[in-house]
């Protein structure tokens, strides 16, 4: 039996160790994330990953 597109994506995500996550954020914050990512030439998810790492370091 052939796999559906959703099943293929789910297997791929599991294999890569990633999970889709959605948050409701103020439009200004969403725009800042987009702008900063573009300025630095990185994907938005990478910007968020770096922000979380920096937060962890600053909090010990």
Secondary structure as the mmCIF struct_conf table of DSSP 4:
data_model
#
loop_
_struct_conf.conf_type_id
_struct_conf.id
_struct_conf.beg_label_comp_id
_struct_conf.beg_label_asym_id
_struct_conf.beg_label_seq_id
_struct_conf.end_label_comp_id
_struct_conf.end_label_asym_id
_struct_conf.end_label_seq_id
HELX_LH_PP_P HELX_LH_PP_P1 UNK A 2 UNK A 4
HELX_RH_AL_P HELX_RH_AL_P1 UNK A 5 UNK A 16
TURN_TY1_P TURN_TY1_P1 UNK A 17 UNK A 17
HELX_RH_AL_P HELX_RH_AL_P2 UNK A 27 UNK A 40
TURN_TY1_P TURN_TY1_P2 UNK A 41 UNK A 41
HELX_RH_AL_P HELX_RH_AL_P3 UNK A 44 UNK A 59
#
